[in-house]
Amino acid sequence: MTKIKVTQVKSQIGRLQNQKRTLEALGLRKMNQTVEHEATPTIIGMVNRVKHLVSVKEI
């Protein structure tokens, strides 16, 4: 499987509760924090829900 790096680039302040929970489920709690995940359909779906708050790079 391909790995992806997900970085939070915008704040979660003022966002909907489900978007905040999605960021936390991805392991993102602070601005500019980066996490690595396998590119599974579940992770891709989570990233698509908060694509306006994160940047994604393929490794």
Secondary structure by P-SEA (a helix, b strand, c coil): cbbbbbbbccccccccaaaaaaaaaaccccccbbbbbcccaaaaaaaaacccccccccc
